[in-house]
Amino acid sequence: MSLGRLLIVGAGGYGRTVVEAAAMCGWEFIAFVDDGFPAPCWSGHHDVIGDTSSITHVASDFDAAVCAVGNNQVRKEMIALVD
């Protein structure tokens, strides 16, 4: 069963763990936004489509989003962008 399109904020270690679990759950398309990677590029088998400033522009193209950022303050700021 396909769950659709998932956006993951953060392509670091936590993001790679989340993408692995998401892929096993059946997400059809998974992409990242991350300030630490030049976009467009690949992180593993998934696209990094932009930096965090692009969240508000790309979020509507996805069915769900997960914030995979370990730093509590940064995570709070990222969630506030799409909330």
HTML snippet that shows the backbone in 3Dmol.js (N, CA, C, O; Angstrom):
<script src="https://3Dmol.org/build/3Dmol-min.js"></script>
<div id="view" style="width:600px;height:400px;position:relative"></div>
<script>
const pdb = `
ATOM      1  N   MET A   1       0.841  -1.178   0.000  1.00  0.00           N
ATOM      2  CA  MET A   1       0.000   0.000   0.000  1.00  0.00           C
ATOM      3  C   MET A   1       0.886   1.242   0.000  1.00  0.00           C
ATOM      4  O   MET A   1       1.800   1.353   0.817  1.00  0.00           O
ATOM      5  N   SER A   2       0.625   2.157  -0.896  1.00  0.00           N
ATOM      6  CA  SER A   2       1.391   3.395  -0.976  1.00  0.00           C
ATOM      7  C   SER A   2       0.750   4.467  -0.104  1.00  0.00           C
ATOM      8  O   SER A   2      -0.465   4.665  -0.122  1.00  0.00           O
ATOM      9  N   LEU A   3       1.583   5.145   0.650  1.00  0.00           N
ATOM     10  CA  LEU A   3       1.098   6.206   1.523  1.00  0.00           C
ATOM     11  C   LEU A   3       1.225   7.587   0.901  1.00  0.00           C
ATOM     12  O   LEU A   3       0.765   8.564   1.493  1.00  0.00           O
ATOM     13  N   GLY A   4       1.833   7.700  -0.271  1.00  0.00           N
ATOM     14  CA  GLY A   4       1.948   9.000  -0.924  1.00  0.00           C
ATOM     15  C   GLY A   4       3.334   9.597  -0.810  1.00  0.00           C
ATOM     16  O   GLY A   4       4.340   8.889  -0.853  1.00  0.00           O
ATOM     17  N   ARG A   5       3.372  10.924  -0.662  1.00  0.00           N
ATOM     18  CA  ARG A   5       4.623  11.678  -0.701  1.00  0.00           C
ATOM     19  C   ARG A   5       4.956  12.223   0.688  1.00  0.00           C
ATOM     20  O   ARG A   5       4.127  12.868   1.330  1.00  0.00           O
ATOM     21  N   LEU A   6       6.175  11.956   1.137  1.00  0.00           N
ATOM     22  CA  LEU A   6       6.620  12.367   2.467  1.00  0.00           C
ATOM     23  C   LEU A   6       7.806  13.314   2.353  1.00  0.00           C
ATOM     24  O   LEU A   6       8.771  13.030   1.644  1.00  0.00           O
ATOM     25  N   LEU A   7       7.729  14.431   3.049  1.00  0.00           N
ATOM     26  CA  LEU A   7       8.828  15.390   3.137  1.00  0.00           C
ATOM     27  C   LEU A   7       9.487  15.236   4.500  1.00  0.00           C
ATOM     28  O   LEU A   7       8.812  15.258   5.528  1.00  0.00           O
ATOM     29  N   ILE A   8      10.805  15.079   4.505  1.00  0.00           N
ATOM     30  CA  ILE A   8      11.553  14.984   5.755  1.00  0.00           C
ATOM     31  C   ILE A   8      12.438  16.210   5.881  1.00  0.00           C
ATOM     32  O   ILE A   8      13.238  16.506   4.993  1.00  0.00           O
ATOM     33  N   VAL A   9      12.290  16.915   6.983  1.00  0.00           N
ATOM     34  CA  VAL A   9      13.138  18.068   7.283  1.00  0.00           C
ATOM     35  C   VAL A   9      14.336  17.535   8.051  1.00  0.00           C
ATOM     36  O   VAL A   9      14.204  17.087   9.190  1.00  0.00           O
ATOM     37  N   GLY A  10      15.507  17.586   7.421  1.00  0.00           N
ATOM     38  CA  GLY A  10      16.730  17.090   8.038  1.00  0.00           C
ATOM     39  C   GLY A  10      17.205  15.818   7.362  1.00  0.00           C
ATOM     40  O   GLY A  10      16.546  14.783   7.457  1.00  0.00           O
ATOM     41  N   ALA A  11      18.335  15.881   6.685  1.00  0.00           N
ATOM     42  CA  ALA A  11      18.873  14.729   5.959  1.00  0.00           C
ATOM     43  C   ALA A  11      20.100  14.147   6.641  1.00  0.00           C
ATOM     44  O   ALA A  11      20.852  13.387   6.030  1.00  0.00           O
ATOM     45  N   GLY A  12      20.304  14.500   7.908  1.00  0.00           N
ATOM     46  CA  GLY A  12      21.438  13.966   8.659  1.00  0.00           C
ATOM     47  C   GLY A  12      21.141  12.576   9.193  1.00  0.00           C
ATOM     48  O   GLY A  12      20.324  11.848   8.630  1.00  0.00           O
ATOM     49  N   GLY A  13      21.803  12.212  10.271  1.00  0.00           N
ATOM     50  CA  GLY A  13      21.657  10.877  10.837  1.00  0.00           C
ATOM     51  C   GLY A  13      20.235  10.536  11.235  1.00  0.00           C
ATOM     52  O   GLY A  13      19.751   9.444  10.937  1.00  0.00           O
ATOM     53  N   TYR A  14      19.562  11.454  11.903  1.00  0.00           N
ATOM     54  CA  TYR A  14      18.177  11.235  12.317  1.00  0.00           C
ATOM     55  C   TYR A  14      17.270  11.116  11.093  1.00  0.00           C
ATOM     56  O   TYR A  14      16.383  10.264  11.058  1.00  0.00           O
ATOM     57  N   GLY A  15      17.487  11.954  10.107  1.00  0.00           N
ATOM     58  CA  GLY A  15      16.703  11.896   8.876  1.00  0.00           C
ATOM     59  C   GLY A  15      16.889  10.588   8.130  1.00  0.00           C
ATOM     60  O   GLY A  15      15.931  10.050   7.575  1.00  0.00           O
ATOM     61  N   ARG A  16      18.116  10.069   8.111  1.00  0.00           N
ATOM     62  CA  ARG A  16      18.369   8.794   7.438  1.00  0.00           C
ATOM     63  C   ARG A  16      17.667   7.645   8.159  1.00  0.00           C
ATOM     64  O   ARG A  16      17.217   6.694   7.521  1.00  0.00           O
ATOM     65  N   THR A  17      17.572   7.731   9.482  1.00  0.00           N
ATOM     66  CA  THR A  17      16.831   6.722  10.237  1.00  0.00           C
ATOM     67  C   THR A  17      15.343   6.810   9.917  1.00  0.00           C
ATOM     68  O   THR A  17      14.685   5.788   9.718  1.00  0.00           O
ATOM     69  N   VAL A  18      14.816   8.026   9.868  1.00  0.00           N
ATOM     70  CA  VAL A  18      13.397   8.228   9.560  1.00  0.00           C
ATOM     71  C   VAL A  18      13.078   7.753   8.149  1.00  0.00           C
ATOM     72  O   VAL A  18      12.044   7.119   7.935  1.00  0.00           O
ATOM     73  N   VAL A  19      13.944   8.046   7.180  1.00  0.00           N
ATOM     74  CA  VAL A  19      13.668   7.652   5.795  1.00  0.00           C
ATOM     75  C   VAL A  19      13.636   6.136   5.660  1.00  0.00           C
ATOM     76  O   VAL A  19      12.834   5.599   4.896  1.00  0.00           O
ATOM     77  N   GLU A  20      14.489   5.447   6.386  1.00  0.00           N
ATOM     78  CA  GLU A  20      14.496   3.985   6.338  1.00  0.00           C
ATOM     79  C   GLU A  20      13.164   3.421   6.847  1.00  0.00           C
ATOM     80  O   GLU A  20      12.578   2.537   6.222  1.00  0.00           O
ATOM     81  N   ALA A  21      12.699   3.934   7.975  1.00  0.00           N
ATOM     82  CA  ALA A  21      11.421   3.480   8.536  1.00  0.00           C
ATOM     83  C   ALA A  21      10.260   3.850   7.617  1.00  0.00           C
ATOM     84  O   ALA A  21       9.345   3.051   7.420  1.00  0.00           O
ATOM     85  N   ALA A  22      10.293   5.051   7.058  1.00  0.00           N
ATOM     86  CA  ALA A  22       9.216   5.511   6.178  1.00  0.00           C
ATOM     87  C   ALA A  22       9.130   4.653   4.916  1.00  0.00           C
ATOM     88  O   ALA A  22       8.037   4.310   4.466  1.00  0.00           O
ATOM     89  N   ALA A  23      10.273   4.314   4.357  1.00  0.00           N
ATOM     90  CA  ALA A  23      10.288   3.478   3.154  1.00  0.00           C
ATOM     91  C   ALA A  23       9.703   2.099   3.456  1.00  0.00           C
ATOM     92  O   ALA A  23       8.961   1.549   2.643  1.00  0.00           O
ATOM     93  N   MET A  24      10.029   1.548   4.606  1.00  0.00           N
ATOM     94  CA  MET A  24       9.488   0.243   4.990  1.00  0.00           C
ATOM     95  C   MET A  24       7.980   0.308   5.227  1.00  0.00           C
ATOM     96  O   MET A  24       7.284  -0.696   5.075  1.00  0.00           O
ATOM     97  N   CYS A  25       7.477   1.475   5.596  1.00  0.00           N
ATOM     98  CA  CYS A  25       6.035   1.644   5.832  1.00  0.00           C
ATOM     99  C   CYS A  25       5.246   1.843   4.543  1.00  0.00           C
ATOM    100  O   CYS A  25       4.018   1.766   4.559  1.00  0.00           O
ATOM    101  N   GLY A  26       5.926   2.096   3.429  1.00  0.00           N
ATOM    102  CA  GLY A  26       5.236   2.178   2.149  1.00  0.00           C
ATOM    103  C   GLY A  26       5.061   3.555   1.550  1.00  0.00           C
ATOM    104  O   GLY A  26       4.214   3.738   0.676  1.00  0.00           O
ATOM    105  N   TRP A  27       5.843   4.538   1.996  1.00  0.00           N
ATOM    106  CA  TRP A  27       5.749   5.857   1.365  1.00  0.00           C
ATOM    107  C   TRP A  27       6.258   5.750  -0.061  1.00  0.00           C
ATOM    108  O   TRP A  27       7.330   5.196  -0.302  1.00  0.00           O
ATOM    109  N   GLU A  28       5.496   6.275  -1.002  1.00  0.00           N
ATOM    110  CA  GLU A  28       5.794   6.182  -2.431  1.00  0.00           C
ATOM    111  C   GLU A  28       6.984   7.049  -2.834  1.00  0.00           C
ATOM    112  O   GLU A  28       7.849   6.601  -3.586  1.00  0.00           O
ATOM    113  N   PHE A  29       7.034   8.277  -2.344  1.00  0.00           N
ATOM    114  CA  PHE A  29       8.096   9.222  -2.692  1.00  0.00           C
ATOM    115  C   PHE A  29       8.522   9.940  -1.423  1.00  0.00           C
ATOM    116  O   PHE A  29       7.686  10.456  -0.681  1.00  0.00           O
ATOM    117  N   ILE A  30       9.817   9.970  -1.178  1.00  0.00           N
ATOM    118  CA  ILE A  30      10.355  10.618   0.021  1.00  0.00           C
ATOM    119  C   ILE A  30      11.447  11.579  -0.415  1.00  0.00           C
ATOM    120  O   ILE A  30      12.324  11.221  -1.201  1.00  0.00           O
ATOM    121  N   ALA A  31      11.392  12.801   0.099  1.00  0.00           N
ATOM    122  CA  ALA A  31      12.412  13.804  -0.208  1.00  0.00           C
ATOM    123  C   ALA A  31      12.768  14.561   1.064  1.00  0.00           C
ATOM    124  O   ALA A  31      12.021  14.557   2.042  1.00  0.00           O
ATOM    125  N   PHE A  32      13.930  15.211   1.025  1.00  0.00           N
ATOM    126  CA  PHE A  32      14.436  15.976   2.158  1.00  0.00           C
ATOM    127  C   PHE A  32      14.512  17.463   1.838  1.00  0.00           C
ATOM    128  O   PHE A  32      14.631  17.854   0.677  1.00  0.00           O
ATOM    129  N   VAL A  33      14.442  18.284   2.877  1.00  0.00           N
ATOM    130  CA  VAL A  33      14.960  19.648   2.851  1.00  0.00           C
ATOM    131  C   VAL A  33      15.982  19.725   3.973  1.00  0.00           C
ATOM    132  O   VAL A  33      15.762  19.204   5.066  1.00  0.00           O
ATOM    133  N   ASP A  34      17.105  20.382   3.691  1.00  0.00           N
ATOM    134  CA  ASP A  34      18.179  20.454   4.678  1.00  0.00           C
ATOM    135  C   ASP A  34      19.127  21.583   4.300  1.00  0.00           C
ATOM    136  O   ASP A  34      19.500  21.728   3.136  1.00  0.00           O
ATOM    137  N   ASP A  35      19.513  22.383   5.289  1.00  0.00           N
ATOM    138  CA  ASP A  35      20.440  23.494   5.045  1.00  0.00           C
ATOM    139  C   ASP A  35      21.870  23.028   4.805  1.00  0.00           C
ATOM    140  O   ASP A  35      22.679  23.781   4.263  1.00  0.00           O
ATOM    141  N   GLY A  36      22.192  21.805   5.197  1.00  0.00           N
ATOM    142  CA  GLY A  36      23.565  21.327   5.107  1.00  0.00           C
ATOM    143  C   GLY A  36      23.920  20.627   3.814  1.00  0.00           C
ATOM    144  O   GLY A  36      25.058  20.191   3.640  1.00  0.00           O
ATOM    145  N   PHE A  37      22.969  20.509   2.903  1.00  0.00           N
ATOM    146  CA  PHE A  37      23.212  19.830   1.637  1.00  0.00           C
ATOM    147  C   PHE A  37      22.860  20.774   0.492  1.00  0.00           C
ATOM    148  O   PHE A  37      21.837  21.456   0.550  1.00  0.00           O
ATOM    149  N   PRO A  38      23.691  20.824  -0.545  1.00  0.00           N
ATOM    150  CA  PRO A  38      23.331  21.657  -1.694  1.00  0.00           C
ATOM    151  C   PRO A  38      22.174  21.003  -2.444  1.00  0.00           C
ATOM    152  O   PRO A  38      22.193  19.794  -2.679  1.00  0.00           O
ATOM    153  N   ALA A  39      21.191  21.772  -2.813  1.00  0.00           N
ATOM    154  CA  ALA A  39      20.046  21.215  -3.541  1.00  0.00           C
ATOM    155  C   ALA A  39      20.114  21.673  -4.990  1.00  0.00           C
ATOM    156  O   ALA A  39      20.497  22.816  -5.240  1.00  0.00           O
ATOM    157  N   PRO A  40      19.771  20.863  -5.920  1.00  0.00           N
ATOM    158  CA  PRO A  40      19.337  19.485  -5.709  1.00  0.00           C
ATOM    159  C   PRO A  40      20.530  18.550  -5.578  1.00  0.00           C
ATOM    160  O   PRO A  40      21.566  18.746  -6.215  1.00  0.00           O
ATOM    161  N   CYS A  41      20.369  17.544  -4.754  1.00  0.00           N
ATOM    162  CA  CYS A  41      21.364  16.486  -4.621  1.00  0.00           C
ATOM    163  C   CYS A  41      20.668  15.259  -4.056  1.00  0.00           C
ATOM    164  O   CYS A  41      19.457  15.266  -3.836  1.00  0.00           O
ATOM    165  N   TRP A  42      21.429  14.222  -3.825  1.00  0.00           N
ATOM    166  CA  TRP A  42      20.895  12.984  -3.276  1.00  0.00           C
ATOM    167  C   TRP A  42      21.460  12.755  -1.893  1.00  0.00           C
ATOM    168  O   TRP A  42      22.621  13.070  -1.632  1.00  0.00           O
ATOM    169  N   SER A  43      20.648  12.208  -1.004  1.00  0.00           N
ATOM    170  CA  SER A  43      21.105  11.718   0.293  1.00  0.00           C
ATOM    171  C   SER A  43      20.653  10.275   0.364  1.00  0.00           C
ATOM    172  O   SER A  43      19.485   9.993   0.631  1.00  0.00           O
ATOM    173  N   GLY A  44      21.572   9.374   0.129  1.00  0.00           N
ATOM    174  CA  GLY A  44      21.177   7.974  -0.005  1.00  0.00           C
ATOM    175  C   GLY A  44      20.458   7.816  -1.324  1.00  0.00           C
ATOM    176  O   GLY A  44      21.016   8.125  -2.376  1.00  0.00           O
ATOM    177  N   HIS A  45      19.236   7.342  -1.286  1.00  0.00           N
ATOM    178  CA  HIS A  45      18.446   7.137  -2.500  1.00  0.00           C
ATOM    179  C   HIS A  45      17.335   8.168  -2.648  1.00  0.00           C
ATOM    180  O   HIS A  45      16.405   7.971  -3.431  1.00  0.00           O
ATOM    181  N   HIS A  46      17.424   9.258  -1.907  1.00  0.00           N
ATOM    182  CA  HIS A  46      16.333  10.232  -1.894  1.00  0.00           C
ATOM    183  C   HIS A  46      16.856  11.634  -2.188  1.00  0.00           C
ATOM    184  O   HIS A  46      17.984  11.979  -1.839  1.00  0.00           O
ATOM    185  N   ASP A  47      16.017  12.429  -2.833  1.00  0.00           N
ATOM    186  CA  ASP A  47      16.385  13.786  -3.228  1.00  0.00           C
ATOM    187  C   ASP A  47      16.408  14.747  -2.048  1.00  0.00           C
ATOM    188  O   ASP A  47      15.545  14.697  -1.171  1.00  0.00           O
ATOM    189  N   VAL A  48      17.402  15.615  -2.038  1.00  0.00           N
ATOM    190  CA  VAL A  48      17.362  16.819  -1.206  1.00  0.00           C
ATOM    191  C   VAL A  48      16.880  17.907  -2.155  1.00  0.00           C
ATOM    192  O   VAL A  48      17.588  18.285  -3.088  1.00  0.00           O
ATOM    193  N   ILE A  49      15.669  18.411  -1.912  1.00  0.00           N
ATOM    194  CA  ILE A  49      15.027  19.300  -2.887  1.00  0.00           C
ATOM    195  C   ILE A  49      15.165  20.778  -2.553  1.00  0.00           C
ATOM    196  O   ILE A  49      14.753  21.634  -3.336  1.00  0.00           O
ATOM    197  N   GLY A  50      15.737  21.080  -1.402  1.00  0.00           N
ATOM    198  CA  GLY A  50      15.906  22.479  -1.035  1.00  0.00           C
ATOM    199  C   GLY A  50      16.421  22.618   0.376  1.00  0.00           C
ATOM    200  O   GLY A  50      16.657  21.630   1.071  1.00  0.00           O
ATOM    201  N   ASP A  51      16.592  23.856   0.788  1.00  0.00           N
ATOM    202  CA  ASP A  51      16.983  24.111   2.174  1.00  0.00           C
ATOM    203  C   ASP A  51      15.728  24.427   2.977  1.00  0.00           C
ATOM    204  O   ASP A  51      14.624  24.430   2.435  1.00  0.00           O
ATOM    205  N   THR A  52      15.895  24.691   4.254  1.00  0.00           N
ATOM    206  CA  THR A  52      14.720  24.884   5.106  1.00  0.00           C
ATOM    207  C   THR A  52      13.914  26.126   4.740  1.00  0.00           C
ATOM    208  O   THR A  52      12.736  26.215   5.084  1.00  0.00           O
ATOM    209  N   SER A  53      14.519  27.073   4.057  1.00  0.00           N
ATOM    210  CA  SER A  53      13.744  28.249   3.635  1.00  0.00           C
ATOM    211  C   SER A  53      12.722  27.896   2.554  1.00  0.00           C
ATOM    212  O   SER A  53      11.818  28.685   2.281  1.00  0.00           O
ATOM    213  N   SER A  54      12.856  26.728   1.943  1.00  0.00           N
ATOM    214  CA  SER A  54      11.922  26.311   0.891  1.00  0.00           C
ATOM    215  C   SER A  54      10.741  25.507   1.428  1.00  0.00           C
ATOM    216  O   SER A  54       9.862  25.120   0.658  1.00  0.00           O
ATOM    217  N   ILE A  55      10.707  25.252   2.730  1.00  0.00           N
ATOM    218  CA  ILE A  55       9.644  24.413   3.300  1.00  0.00           C
ATOM    219  C   ILE A  55       8.261  24.930   2.932  1.00  0.00           C
ATOM    220  O   ILE A  55       7.414  24.161   2.480  1.00  0.00           O
ATOM    221  N   THR A  56       8.028  26.204   3.118  1.00  0.00           N
ATOM    222  CA  THR A  56       6.685  26.735   2.860  1.00  0.00           C
ATOM    223  C   THR A  56       6.301  26.644   1.387  1.00  0.00           C
ATOM    224  O   THR A  56       5.115  26.614   1.061  1.00  0.00           O
ATOM    225  N   HIS A  57       7.282  26.599   0.499  1.00  0.00           N
ATOM    226  CA  HIS A  57       7.010  26.517  -0.937  1.00  0.00           C
ATOM    227  C   HIS A  57       6.741  25.087  -1.391  1.00  0.00           C
ATOM    228  O   HIS A  57       5.942  24.867  -2.301  1.00  0.00           O
ATOM    229  N   VAL A  58       7.398  24.115  -0.766  1.00  0.00           N
ATOM    230  CA  VAL A  58       7.283  22.732  -1.232  1.00  0.00           C
ATOM    231  C   VAL A  58       6.320  21.887  -0.411  1.00  0.00           C
ATOM    232  O   VAL A  58       5.903  20.823  -0.870  1.00  0.00           O
ATOM    233  N   ALA A  59       5.960  22.321   0.775  1.00  0.00           N
ATOM    234  CA  ALA A  59       5.134  21.498   1.670  1.00  0.00           C
ATOM    235  C   ALA A  59       3.811  21.086   1.035  1.00  0.00           C
ATOM    236  O   ALA A  59       3.338  19.975   1.272  1.00  0.00           O
ATOM    237  N   SER A  60       3.215  21.943   0.249  1.00  0.00           N
ATOM    238  CA  SER A  60       1.916  21.613  -0.353  1.00  0.00           C
ATOM    239  C   SER A  60       2.011  20.497  -1.393  1.00  0.00           C
ATOM    240  O   SER A  60       0.987  19.942  -1.792  1.00  0.00           O
ATOM    241  N   ASP A  61       3.217  20.161  -1.836  1.00  0.00           N
ATOM    242  CA  ASP A  61       3.413  19.074  -2.793  1.00  0.00           C
ATOM    243  C   ASP A  61       3.476  17.711  -2.123  1.00  0.00           C
ATOM    244  O   ASP A  61       3.609  16.693  -2.802  1.00  0.00           O
ATOM    245  N   PHE A  62       3.382  17.680  -0.800  1.00  0.00           N
ATOM    246  CA  PHE A  62       3.541  16.442  -0.040  1.00  0.00           C
ATOM    247  C   PHE A  62       2.300  16.144   0.789  1.00  0.00           C
ATOM    248  O   PHE A  62       1.551  17.044   1.167  1.00  0.00           O
ATOM    249  N   ASP A  63       2.103  14.864   1.060  1.00  0.00           N
ATOM    250  CA  ASP A  63       0.963  14.425   1.863  1.00  0.00           C
ATOM    251  C   ASP A  63       1.229  14.539   3.355  1.00  0.00           C
ATOM    252  O   ASP A  63       0.298  14.678   4.148  1.00  0.00           O
ATOM    253  N   ALA A  64       2.498  14.482   3.736  1.00  0.00           N
ATOM    254  CA  ALA A  64       2.871  14.571   5.151  1.00  0.00           C
ATOM    255  C   ALA A  64       4.313  15.037   5.248  1.00  0.00           C
ATOM    256  O   ALA A  64       5.073  14.977   4.281  1.00  0.00           O
ATOM    257  N   ALA A  65       4.671  15.501   6.433  1.00  0.00           N
ATOM    258  CA  ALA A  65       6.050  15.927   6.688  1.00  0.00           C
ATOM    259  C   ALA A  65       6.465  15.450   8.071  1.00  0.00           C
ATOM    260  O   ALA A  65       5.650  15.340   8.986  1.00  0.00           O
ATOM    261  N   VAL A  66       7.757  15.172   8.194  1.00  0.00           N
ATOM    262  CA  VAL A  66       8.349  14.770   9.467  1.00  0.00           C
ATOM    263  C   VAL A  66       9.556  15.658   9.702  1.00  0.00           C
ATOM    264  O   VAL A  66      10.364  15.869   8.798  1.00  0.00           O
ATOM    265  N   CYS A  67       9.677  16.172  10.900  1.00  0.00           N
ATOM    266  CA  CYS A  67      10.847  16.971  11.243  1.00  0.00           C
ATOM    267  C   CYS A  67      11.853  16.068  11.943  1.00  0.00           C
ATOM    268  O   CYS A  67      11.662  15.687  13.098  1.00  0.00           O
ATOM    269  N   ALA A  68      12.922  15.732  11.236  1.00  0.00           N
ATOM    270  CA  ALA A  68      13.944  14.830  11.749  1.00  0.00           C
ATOM    271  C   ALA A  68      15.199  15.619  12.106  1.00  0.00           C
ATOM    272  O   ALA A  68      16.287  15.350  11.598  1.00  0.00           O
ATOM    273  N   VAL A  69      15.026  16.589  12.982  1.00  0.00           N
ATOM    274  CA  VAL A  69      16.122  17.443  13.442  1.00  0.00           C
ATOM    275  C   VAL A  69      16.317  17.161  14.923  1.00  0.00           C
ATOM    276  O   VAL A  69      15.363  17.225  15.699  1.00  0.00           O
ATOM    277  N   GLY A  70      17.536  16.854  15.318  1.00  0.00           N
ATOM    278  CA  GLY A  70      17.795  16.501  16.708  1.00  0.00           C
ATOM    279  C   GLY A  70      17.778  17.669  17.675  1.00  0.00           C
ATOM    280  O   GLY A  70      17.387  17.502  18.830  1.00  0.00           O
ATOM    281  N   ASN A  71      18.189  18.839  17.235  1.00  0.00           N
ATOM    282  CA  ASN A  71      18.250  20.012  18.101  1.00  0.00           C
ATOM    283  C   ASN A  71      16.835  20.509  18.398  1.00  0.00           C
ATOM    284  O   ASN A  71      16.087  20.857  17.485  1.00  0.00           O
ATOM    285  N   ASN A  72      16.476  20.539  19.686  1.00  0.00           N
ATOM    286  CA  ASN A  72      15.109  20.899  20.078  1.00  0.00           C
ATOM    287  C   ASN A  72      14.682  22.273  19.581  1.00  0.00           C
ATOM    288  O   ASN A  72      13.574  22.420  19.065  1.00  0.00           O
ATOM    289  N   GLN A  73      15.527  23.272  19.723  1.00  0.00           N
ATOM    290  CA  GLN A  73      15.160  24.632  19.320  1.00  0.00           C
ATOM    291  C   GLN A  73      14.970  24.734  17.810  1.00  0.00           C
ATOM    292  O   GLN A  73      14.012  25.346  17.339  1.00  0.00           O
ATOM    293  N   VAL A  74      15.883  24.135  17.060  1.00  0.00           N
ATOM    294  CA  VAL A  74      15.772  24.161  15.596  1.00  0.00           C
ATOM    295  C   VAL A  74      14.525  23.396  15.158  1.00  0.00           C
ATOM    296  O   VAL A  74      13.807  23.837  14.261  1.00  0.00           O
ATOM    297  N   ARG A  75      14.269  22.256  15.786  1.00  0.00           N
ATOM    298  CA  ARG A  75      13.075  21.480  15.453  1.00  0.00           C
ATOM    299  C   ARG A  75      11.808  22.306  15.688  1.00  0.00           C
ATOM    300  O   ARG A  75      10.894  22.296  14.863  1.00  0.00           O
ATOM    301  N   LYS A  76      11.758  23.011  16.802  1.00  0.00           N
ATOM    302  CA  LYS A  76      10.606  23.865  17.111  1.00  0.00           C
ATOM    303  C   LYS A  76      10.419  24.931  16.030  1.00  0.00           C
ATOM    304  O   LYS A  76       9.292  25.196  15.611  1.00  0.00           O
ATOM    305  N   GLU A  77      11.508  25.539  15.580  1.00  0.00           N
ATOM    306  CA  GLU A  77      11.441  26.568  14.535  1.00  0.00           C
ATOM    307  C   GLU A  77      10.959  25.989  13.204  1.00  0.00           C
ATOM    308  O   GLU A  77      10.176  26.625  12.498  1.00  0.00           O
ATOM    309  N   MET A  78      11.422  24.790  12.861  1.00  0.00           N
ATOM    310  CA  MET A  78      11.017  24.161  11.602  1.00  0.00           C
ATOM    311  C   MET A  78       9.533  23.797  11.628  1.00  0.00           C
ATOM    312  O   MET A  78       8.829  23.992  10.637  1.00  0.00           O
ATOM    313  N   ILE A  79       9.065  23.279  12.739  1.00  0.00           N
ATOM    314  CA  ILE A  79       7.649  22.924  12.862  1.00  0.00           C
ATOM    315  C   ILE A  79       6.780  24.171  12.770  1.00  0.00           C
ATOM    316  O   ILE A  79       5.701  24.132  12.178  1.00  0.00           O
ATOM    317  N   ALA A  80       7.234  25.266  13.344  1.00  0.00           N
ATOM    318  CA  ALA A  80       6.473  26.520  13.291  1.00  0.00           C
ATOM    319  C   ALA A  80       6.298  27.015  11.854  1.00  0.00           C
ATOM    320  O   ALA A  80       5.315  27.692  11.554  1.00  0.00           O
ATOM    321  N   LEU A  81       7.231  26.688  10.969  1.00  0.00           N
ATOM    322  CA  LEU A  81       7.129  27.117   9.571  1.00  0.00           C
ATOM    323  C   LEU A  81       5.953  26.479   8.847  1.00  0.00           C
ATOM    324  O   LEU A  81       5.361  27.097   7.963  1.00  0.00           O
ATOM    325  N   VAL A  82       5.614  25.259   9.209  1.00  0.00           N
ATOM    326  CA  VAL A  82       4.553  24.544   8.486  1.00  0.00           C
ATOM    327  C   VAL A  82       3.288  24.353   9.309  1.00  0.00           C
ATOM    328  O   VAL A  82       2.292  23.835   8.804  1.00  0.00           O
ATOM    329  N   ASP A  83       3.316  24.757  10.544  1.00  0.00           N
ATOM    330  CA  ASP A  83       2.162  24.557  11.418  1.00  0.00           C
ATOM    331  C   ASP A  83       1.036  25.509  11.088  1.00  0.00           C
ATOM    332  O   ASP A  83      -0.012  25.472  11.732  1.00  0.00           O
TER     333      ASP A  83
END
`;
const viewer = $3Dmol.createViewer("view");
viewer.addModel(pdb, "pdb");
viewer.setStyle({}, {cartoon: {color: "spectrum"}});
viewer.zoomTo();
viewer.render();
</script>
